């Protein structure tokens, strides 16, 4: 069974974000789907019921966040500890494999959709996190403001063309609203 370490973010320090990929920073429980089970960022198995696991795509390794929505971290973490899956989704933001980020996320989306279609799954416990190519610092600010207005936690930035690294990487940056407010 494949195990892998998640790619971890460094703090955003004002790098020019033009050309990077932006997505919402989700406040959930980080996990790797290793084809048959969920693993925490420390490699511990996160156990869920058979129905949840059976609905996940087999044979596909995915990196993401078990997420219950904005402001729901405590509830999400409690459900993970209790091994329940109620109003949670596995939000996929990468696939630990060879190639640049753009091909990895496209591959993950295709693999997940093909699996769902083949098995007739229309209410899946997972989804792909939307990625937006950043055009400028102003675009990042507007993206950030939209997330803040929805009660979100922050923004993730991924360097275009970056490779997957199972460690903390300068190719993955996080911009949390608390950090933004502290720096202004």
C-alpha positions as CSV (number, residue, x, y, z in Angstrom):
1,X,0.0,0.0,0.0
2,X,1.4,3.4,-1.0
3,X,2.0,5.9,1.7
4,X,3.3,9.4,1.0
5,X,4.0,12.6,2.9
6,X,1.9,15.6,2.2
7,X,3.4,18.7,0.6
8,X,3.4,21.5,3.3
9,X,3.1,25.2,2.8
10,X,5.4,28.0,3.8
11,X,4.1,31.4,4.8
12,X,3.5,33.9,2.1
13,X,6.0,36.7,2.4
14,X,4.8,39.1,-0.3
15,X,6.2,37.2,-3.4
16,X,4.8,38.5,-6.7
17,X,1.8,36.1,-7.1
18,X,1.3,36.7,-10.8
19,X,1.3,33.3,-12.6
20,X,0.8,31.3,-9.4
21,X,-2.3,29.2,-8.9
22,X,-4.7,30.4,-6.1
23,X,-7.2,28.4,-4.2
24,X,-9.1,28.9,-0.9
25,X,-7.2,27.7,2.1
26,X,-9.6,25.3,3.8
27,X,-9.7,24.9,7.6
28,X,-10.1,21.2,7.9
29,X,-8.2,18.0,8.7
30,X,-5.3,17.4,6.3
31,X,-5.3,13.9,4.8
32,X,-3.8,11.8,2.0
33,X,-6.1,9.2,0.3
34,X,-3.7,6.4,-0.4
35,X,-6.0,4.3,-2.7
36,X,-7.8,2.5,0.2
37,X,-7.6,4.7,3.3
38,X,-7.1,8.2,4.7
39,X,-3.9,9.0,6.4
40,X,-3.2,12.1,8.6
41,X,-0.3,14.4,7.7
42,X,1.6,12.4,10.3
43,X,0.9,9.1,8.6
44,X,-1.8,7.8,11.1
45,X,-4.8,6.1,9.6
46,X,-8.0,8.0,9.9
47,X,-10.8,5.5,10.1
48,X,-14.2,6.0,8.6
49,X,-17.2,3.7,7.8
50,X,-17.1,1.4,4.9
51,X,-19.7,3.4,2.9
52,X,-17.4,6.5,2.9
53,X,-14.4,4.5,1.9
54,X,-16.2,2.6,-0.8
55,X,-17.3,5.8,-2.4
56,X,-13.7,7.0,-2.7
57,X,-11.8,6.3,-6.0
58,X,-9.6,3.2,-5.7
59,X,-6.1,3.1,-7.2
60,X,-5.7,6.9,-7.0
61,X,-3.5,8.7,-4.5
62,X,-4.8,12.2,-3.6
63,X,-3.8,15.0,-1.3
64,X,-6.5,17.1,0.3
65,X,-8.4,18.3,3.3
66,X,-11.4,16.7,5.1
67,X,-13.6,19.7,5.3
68,X,-16.9,20.6,6.8
69,X,-17.2,24.2,5.7
70,X,-16.1,27.7,6.8
71,X,-15.8,28.0,10.5
72,X,-16.4,24.3,11.1
73,X,-12.9,23.2,12.0
74,X,-13.8,22.1,15.6
75,X,-16.8,20.1,14.3
76,X,-14.8,18.6,11.5
77,X,-12.0,17.5,13.8
78,X,-14.5,16.1,16.3
79,X,-16.2,14.0,13.6
80,X,-12.8,12.7,12.4
81,X,-11.9,11.7,16.0
82,X,-15.4,10.0,16.3
83,X,-14.9,8.3,12.9
84,X,-18.1,9.8,11.5
85,X,-18.6,11.4,8.1
86,X,-21.6,13.8,8.3
87,X,-21.6,16.8,6.0
88,X,-17.9,16.4,5.3
89,X,-16.1,16.3,1.9
90,X,-12.6,15.4,1.0
91,X,-11.4,18.4,-0.9
92,X,-8.7,17.4,-3.3
93,X,-6.0,20.0,-4.1
94,X,-3.1,17.8,-5.4
95,X,-2.1,14.3,-6.5
96,X,1.3,13.0,-5.2
97,X,2.9,11.9,-8.5
98,X,5.4,13.0,-11.1
99,X,4.8,16.1,-13.3
100,X,4.0,19.7,-12.9
101,X,1.1,20.9,-10.7
102,X,-1.2,21.6,-13.7
103,X,-0.9,18.0,-15.0
104,X,-1.3,16.5,-11.6
105,X,-4.5,18.3,-10.7
106,X,-5.9,17.6,-14.2
107,X,-5.0,13.9,-13.8
108,X,-6.7,13.8,-10.4
109,X,-9.9,15.5,-11.7
110,X,-10.0,13.1,-14.6
111,X,-9.4,10.0,-12.5
112,X,-12.0,11.0,-9.9
113,X,-14.6,11.8,-12.5
114,X,-14.0,8.6,-14.5
115,X,-14.4,6.6,-11.4
116,X,-17.6,8.3,-10.4
117,X,-19.1,7.9,-13.8
118,X,-18.1,4.2,-14.1
119,X,-19.6,3.4,-10.7
120,X,-22.6,5.7,-11.1
121,X,-21.7,7.8,-8.1
122,X,-23.5,11.2,-8.1
123,X,-23.2,12.2,-4.5
124,X,-19.4,11.8,-3.9
125,X,-17.7,12.4,-0.6
126,X,-14.9,14.3,-2.5
127,X,-14.4,17.2,-4.8
128,X,-11.6,19.0,-6.6
129,X,-10.6,22.4,-5.1
130,X,-11.0,25.2,-7.8
131,X,-7.7,26.8,-8.9
132,X,-7.5,30.3,-10.3
133,X,-4.4,31.6,-12.1
134,X,-3.3,34.8,-10.3
135,X,-2.9,37.8,-12.6
136,X,-1.5,40.4,-10.1
137,X,-1.2,41.5,-6.5
138,X,-4.6,43.2,-6.9
139,X,-6.1,40.0,-8.2
140,X,-4.8,38.2,-5.1
141,X,-6.3,40.9,-2.9
142,X,-9.7,40.6,-4.6
143,X,-9.6,36.8,-4.4
144,X,-8.7,37.1,-0.7
145,X,-11.5,39.5,0.0
146,X,-14.1,37.2,-1.6
147,X,-12.9,34.3,0.6
148,X,-13.0,36.5,3.7
149,X,-16.5,37.7,2.9
150,X,-17.6,34.0,2.8
151,X,-16.0,33.4,6.2
152,X,-13.0,31.5,4.8
153,X,-9.5,31.2,6.4
154,X,-7.1,32.3,3.6
155,X,-5.5,31.7,0.3
156,X,-3.1,29.0,-0.9
157,X,-0.6,29.8,-3.7
158,X,1.1,27.1,-5.8
159,X,3.9,27.9,-8.2
160,X,3.0,27.1,-11.8
161,X,4.8,24.1,-13.0
162,X,6.0,23.0,-9.5
163,X,6.7,19.4,-8.7
164,X,5.2,17.6,-5.7
165,X,7.5,17.5,-2.7
166,X,6.5,15.5,0.4
167,X,7.9,18.2,2.7
168,X,7.6,21.9,3.4
169,X,8.1,23.7,0.0
170,X,8.6,27.2,-1.2
171,X,6.4,26.2,-4.2
172,X,3.3,26.2,-1.9
173,X,2.5,29.3,0.1
174,X,-0.3,30.0,2.6
175,X,-1.8,33.4,3.2
176,X,-4.1,33.4,6.2
177,X,-6.3,36.4,7.1
178,X,-4.9,36.6,10.6
179,X,-1.4,37.0,9.1
180,X,-2.7,39.6,6.6
181,X,-4.4,41.7,9.3
182,X,-1.2,41.5,11.5
183,X,0.9,42.8,8.7
184,X,-1.3,45.8,7.8
